[in-house]
């Protein structure tokens, strides 16, 4: 293995590591930290649901404010988590009627679904941030292919919107089904059936969003990255041929100079 090959391999490894950090950082900061802090405050520290929601709203609120001040843009995932927490805070005041309490459980799903659908309507599908790391997988070639497809492929952008649309519609539909069930079925039934409905909807959403959007996008990314790789290899081969042709006359004239 030549020095150039080793250097290229190290450079690719570093770029993949950097790409993974860039792609997964929003998920960690905007989703994992607020959700994890909620359970930490509620279960480990014994705070009330209201207090845990209030304190776990601080990270997304700070992220949103910093994004507006520093980058002059709104951080979609942070805003969504903040919105969900605010809805949770408001719903925490609901008490009394057991059917109303069961219907309340679907409030968070509806908040997420509405937030996602609004982001699609605004042309900035929110679920892209959650999907991209799993499709790019820290590969610099796929990262570059994503940027090219996002700017130049209508089919890719359409699939991107469809992915978020499926999640938004399914989560909103789950909310409607659980609310209807809360008032149409016995309370004892909905206590366990609500969790089953949520689990079924999540599985269906994974399959539908994968079949309609994530799968086609993964294939487009692979094809685009492969074409770019082949074009780069062809360019390198052409460059070597030019160098070889330029060196040939000098080699042929060497015996003449010796005489």
N, C-alpha and C positions, 0 to 999 in steps of 0.2 A: 504494500500500500504506500503510495507516494505521500509526500508532505502535504501537497495540495488537497489530496483526497481526505487525509486526516483532518486538515483545517476545515474543509467543507463539511465534513461529518460533524465536527464540533460546533460549527456555526449553525447547522440545521438543528442540532440538539438544543442549543441555547435558544434559538428562535421558537422552537416548539414549546419549551418550558415557559418562555415569556408569553406566548400565545395562550397557553392554558391559564396562566395567572390572569391575563387580561379578560378572558372569557368567563372564568368562574368567579372573579372578584365581585361582579354585580350580584350574583346569586347569593354569595356569602354575606355581603354587606347589607343587601336589601331584603333578603328573605330569611336566611339562616340565623343571622344575629337577632332580628326582632322576634322571630318565632321561638328561638332558643331562650332568649331572655325572658319571654313570657312564662315559659314552663319553669325556668329557674326561679323567678320571682314568686310564682304561684305554688309550685310543689316543694321546691327546696327551701325557700325562705318563708313560706306560709302566708304570703300576702293574699288579700282578697282578689277576686277576679277583676274587679274594677281597678284596684291599685296596680295589679300586674299588667293589665292592658294599658293603663296610663303610662307606666314606666317603660314598657316595651315599645311605646309609640315614640319615645325620644330619639332612637337611632334613625328611623326613617324620616322624622321631622328635620333632624339635623342634616341628613343627606340631601333632602329636598332643598333646604335653605342654602346649603353650600353649592349645590348644583346651579341654583338660580344666580347666586352672587358670583361664583368663579367662572362657570362655563356658560352662563346666560341661557341655560336650557333646563327643562323640568325632567327630573329623573323619574321615569314612568313606574318602574317597579317599587321604588321608595314611596311614591305617591299612592300606589295601589295598596301597599301594606298599611300605610297611614290611614287611608280611607276605610279599610277593613277594620282596623283597630277602633276608629271613631264610631263605626256602626256597632261594633261589639260593646263599646262603652254606652251607647244609647240603649241598646237592647238589654244591657245589664239592669236597667231600671224596670224592665217588664217582669211582672210577677203576678201570682194569683191563679188565674185560669190555667189548668193543666194543658188544655189544647193550645192555648196561646203560647205556653212555654215550649211545647213541641214545635210549633210553627216558628218560634224564635230561632231554633237551632239552624234553620235554613237561611237565616239572614246573612251570615258570612258568605255562604256560597253565592247568594244573589248579588252581594256587594262586589265580589270578585268578578262574577260574570258580567255585570254592568260595566265595571271598569275596563274589562278586556274589550267589550263591544264598542265602548266609546273610543278606545285607542285605535281600533280598526277604522272607525268612522273618520277619525282625525288623520288617517294615513300613517300611523306609527304603531303597528301591531305590537302589543305589549309582550306577548308570549315568545317573541323572537329572542329576547335575552335569555329565556330559560331553555330554548331549543338549540340555539347556536353552538354552545359548548359541546353538546352530544354529537352534533354533525361534523364539526370542525376537528374535534379531538386533539387540539393543540398542534395540528399539522399546518406548517407555514404555507404550504402550497394550497391547501384547502382554504386557509384564511384569505389568501390573495384571490382565489377563485370565487369565494363568497362576495368579496368586494366588487369584483368584475360583474358577477351575475346580478347582484343587487342593483347595480347602476345601469346595466345594459340588457337585462333579460326580463321581459314582461311576464313570462311564464313563471320565473323564479319569484318575482314579487307577488304574483297572484297566489302562488302556493304558500308564501309567507303569510299573506292575509288570511287564507283559508285555515291555516293552522290555528291562529288566534280566534278566528270566527267559530270554529268547531268547539274550542274550549269555552268560549263565552256563551254560546247557545246551550251547550250541554249543562253547564253549571247553573244557568238561569232556569233551564228546564227542570233540573233536579230540585231547585227551590220550589217551583210551582207544584211538582208532584208531591213533595213532602208537606206543603201547606194544605193541599187538597186532602191528602191522607190524614193529616192532623184533625180535620173537621168532619171527615166522612167515615173514618174507621175508628174502632174502639181504641181508647188511650193505651191500653195494655198491649195492643198489637203494634201501634206506631212506636212504642218505646224501643222495640228491637228492630222493627221493619225500617225505621229511619236510617239506621246504620247500614242495613243491607242495600237500601236504595242508593246511598252515597257510594258504597263500594262498587256496585254494578255500574253506576254512571261513570265512575273514574276509569274502570276497566274498558268500557265501551269508548270513552273519550280517547284513551291511549291508542286503541286500535284504529278508530276512525281518523284521528289526526295523523297517525302514522301512515295509513293507507292513502289518504287524500292529499297530504302535504309533506310530511317529513320524509317519507320514502322517496317520492319524486325529487325532492330537493337534494337528498343524499346522492341520488344517481346523477343529477345535474352537476353537483359539486365534483363527484369523482370523474365525470367525463371532462369537465372544464380543466381540472387539475392535470389530468392525463394529457390533454391536448397541449397545455402550457409546458408540461415537462418534455413532451416530444419535440415541440417547437424549440425549446432551449437546447436540447441535445442536437438537433439538426443545425442550429446556429453555431454551436461549439464545433461540430464536425466541419462545417463550412469554413470556420475560422482556421482550423488546423490545416485544411487543404490549402488555403491561401498562404499560410506560413510555409508549408512544404514547397509550394510552387515558387515562392520567393527565394527559398534557400537553394533550389536546384541549380540555377545558373552559376552561383558562387562556387558550388561543389564541382561543377563541370569545368570551371576555368582554373581550378587549382593546379592541375598538371601543367597547363600552359605557362602559368607564372613560374613554376619550378624550372621549366626549360629555359 
